[in-house]
């Protein structure tokens, strides 16, 4: 039996859009070896970096033998998502405003690290020292490390980004299809917790579910500090939680459906005219 999933007109970086993507996953949980079409006829806007979350959900469907296609997208949406790589990976671009949708195995940390640096260097960022830029890269590396170590994922790790010159912002997302932050917490400590509380716990200084003497955390802390000073946004989606941090203020929204993994999105305000400094930059190879 064919399954048709229909999208709402607006897929922006908000709780409603992630809830919708999570509902696609929930709707198809019992589908095996089916034809699934995602009807985009109503879509008038999509934040291209949501592709990492969408591809994660699609991969979950494909792992159950399902065949997934997109249908009825407008020419504008088709162009955006083709250049991004969601529609046709062989036609994606790695220039201009696009950070192309790319998948990495959990052991491909070096490749991911090089990918981040290659594309972030060409994007418009606020003025900063090379040392701070290195720490920001380290923070993005730590997001990957967390996904590869904690999440017990059954998919690749998906990354992509988009520069929006009209809105003075760059968004970069990294998504894994693992057990989520709540799942990692419960597996480590054996106690129940809400998804939002698990994110709060994970974002507190010194907290980790890593086993053994594995260093980490400073780069992510500095990345979040920079995003707050920059008046950008730091966004985490896991389970039924949509968690944001902006200007030092944390907001938590509960979604109706559980996202099957974790999405971390950083949103940088490129209209920021301040100059940022920091001490010594890290060597990315030493993180692995």
Secondary structure, DSSP 8 states (H G I E B T S, - for coil): --EEEE--SEE-SSHHHHHHHHHHHHHTTT--S-EEEEE-TT-SEE-GGGHHHHHHHHHHHHHTT-EEEEES--HHHHHHHHHHTSS-GGG---STTEEEEEEE-TT-HHHHHHHHHHHHTTS---EE-HHHHHHHHHHHHHHHHHHHHHS--SS-EEEEEEEEGGGTEEEEEEEE-SSHHHHHHHHHH-----HHHHHHHHHSTT-----SS----HHHHHHHHHHHHTT-EEEEEEEEEEEEEETTEEEEEEEEEEEEEEEEEEEEETT---EE--S----GGGG-
